[in-house]
Amino acid sequence: MKRFRFRLDSVIRYRQYREQIALMELAKARRERIHTEEKIQGMYETKREVLRDLAVSQTRGIKAGRHRIYSAYLDRLGDQIETENDRLVEIGQTISHRHEIAEGERIKKETLELLRENERKKHLEMIEATQQKEADEVVTLRYERKGLWSPFPQKQFTQVR
């Protein structure tokens, strides 16, 4: 019997490769989001510490130059937090875009796999039908040899009197 060979197996392998790349890009974007969130949390923690130090320094008395340094640092820290939050929004959009790409690649791959499975079922049904036909022919030949049955009905000749 002829083995089943799906002619689009190389395309399926390529689709699997594309899906893996899309999933890796998605994972990379998610790691980047986590890193950015941790960075923002660290900045907020730094800002709280600086504000605490500033409050303690103000209760003891602080020089104007030192206060300007604190203010400039807090302003810069606030700008960095805002920039990182904007970046976080962009990363979220990138994640959703890459998720759509990965989902599309998965669907394309699964469609081809479904087609392969359908072709395989048809191939197996054809083999089964061929085997059944061969088995029927063997049985028919066996009956013909014994004289029990003939695929061509023989006409009975009757003598006319």
Secondary structure, DSSP 4 states (H G I P E B T S, - for coil): -PPP--TTHHHHHHHHHHHHHHHHHHHHHHHHHHHHHHHHHHHHHHHHHHHHHHHHHHHH---HHHHHHHHHHHHHHHHHHHHHHHHHHHHHHHHHHHHHHHHHHHHHHHHHHHHHHHHHHHHHHHHHHHHHHHHHHHHHHHHHHHTS--SSPPPPP----
